[in-house]
Amino acid sequence: GRVRATFKDRYILMATLRADGSSKFGSNNKYGYFPSFAASWNIFEEEFMSGGTLFDQLRLRAGWGITGNQEFPAGASQTQYSYTQGSIAQANVANPDLKWEETKQWNIGLDWSILNGRISGAFDYFNKTTENLLFNFDAIQPAPATKYWINLPGSIENKGFEFLVTAQLVQSSRLNWSLSINGAALKNEVQGYNGPTVLTGGLNAQGSSGARVQRIASGQPVNAFYTRRFTGFDATGFATYANDGAPEFVGSPNPTFIGGLSSNATFGKWAVGVNFSAAMGHLIYNETLNGVLNIGNLGKWNIDKNLVGSKESLANPITSSSRFLEKGDYVKFGNATISYNVGNIGNAIKNLRLSVVGQNLFYITKFSGFSPEVNTDKAVDGVLSYGMEYIPYPTARTIQFGLNFSL
């Protein structure tokens, strides 16, 4: 159901309510109810704006709503059996109380435009909290099976500020040039979780197989890095660690800022377009350095060049630690296009257009791997990982030449 009310083209209210049912959930909670409300105020239509102002559009808006998630295997809330090598065994423990995962979000924003639309933009603040997270947990033994699906106690809060600015920098009969910039400052945190320890980010390289370097814990960002804090080498060339080598929280894989820039220009028959993106404030665990390029492999195969001539002993054991965490900050020149519209040639060739397109042109980053845009799957027992790097296939830089026409 939906209700919408408008008054004087200035004030708009809207409310919706939807009910969703799914047989994937337990018999006690098949249905979820998801309301939302939104309001906007067209400030530009107010009388006090009619006397001539800088703005030619100004609108304040706010919203609140709940959405549901049912992305988990069908039948997981019921008792299931598997048949393997001639025997039947119970595969999971039923949970008749399993219910919808819910995300509550509120936001407030401002849309604006000045100089007859030459410059426009939007600013938003949002706060999103996800509760009753669907999670495949280990069953408390003794139990007829090892796994069961539950709604995880606690929540995940995501909040931040977003902006978008678009400008028509030049508008003329020969030259047109536009520029668009967007960005978001982000923060997320696990809140109110007091259940069993959840580890993910599993390592499987030489010497570190079976180790886990990420943990989901209350008061920390999602997939926070949880491992030994590396402090250097002792006089014999062996690694030293804080807190007697006990693991601790050492950083986050989640960027605190993401942004982009795009620009397009036309001059006569020429057209140029470029696109940049960026992410900052996060760490990447470089397992390639940890397990493949370590100094213990000297004489066997290639190692990290920075280890040559270092104080590290050849006998220093391979182990996971913050030593292999690197800043993932980057600016990427994502793509560029240059084209020339030749037009018609005689009566045979029409709309001839030549173009050159470059993709994944280069990164500006201090990350030592192939690409800072990496997320090797290191999930453990279905718990997703993030910000992990392990011998990924390099991102290809491509240059394409185009010739388009019709006859």
HELIX and SHEET records of a PDB file:
HELIX    1   1 ILE A   43  GLU A   45  5                                   3    
HELIX    2   2 GLU A   47  MET A   49  5                                   3    
HELIX    3   3 ALA A  242  GLY A  245  5                                   4    
HELIX    4   4 GLU A  287  GLY A  291  1                                   5    
HELIX    5   5 ILE A  295  ASN A  297  5                                   3    
HELIX    6   6 LYS A  305  LEU A  307  5                                   3    
HELIX    7   7 SER A  322  PHE A  324  5                                   3    
SHEET    1   A13 ARG A   2  PHE A   7  0                                        
SHEET    2   A13 TYR A  11  GLY A  21 -1                                        
SHEET    3   A13 TYR A  31  ASN A  42 -1                                        
SHEET    4   A13 PHE A  55  ASN A  69 -1                                        
SHEET    5   A13 GLU A 101  ILE A 114 -1                                        
SHEET    6   A13 ILE A 119  ASP A 138 -1                                        
SHEET    7   A13 LYS A 147  GLN A 171 -1                                        
SHEET    8   A13 LEU A 175  GLN A 191 -1                                        
SHEET    9   A13 PHE A 257  PHE A 267 -1                                        
SHEET   10   A13 TRP A 270  MET A 280 -1                                        
SHEET   11   A13 TYR A 330  ILE A 345 -1                                        
SHEET   12   A13 ILE A 349  THR A 365 -1                                        
SHEET   13   A13 THR A 398  SER A 406 -1                                        
SHEET    1   B 2 GLN A  80  THR A  84  0                                        
SHEET    2   B 2 SER A  87  ASN A  92 -1                                        
SHEET    1   C 4 VAL A 198  GLY A 202  0                                        
SHEET    2   C 4 ARG A 212  ILE A 216 -1                                        
SHEET    3   C 4 ALA A 224  THR A 227 -1                                        
SHEET    4   C 4 GLU A 248  GLY A 251 -1                                        
SHEET    1   D 2 PHE A 230  PHE A 233  0                                        
SHEET    2   D 2 ALA A 239  TYR A 241 -1                                        
SHEET    1   E 3 LEU A 325  LYS A 327  0                                        
SHEET    2   E 3 LEU A 283  ASN A 286 -1                                        
SHEET    3   E 3 MET A 388  GLU A 389  1                                        
END                                                                             
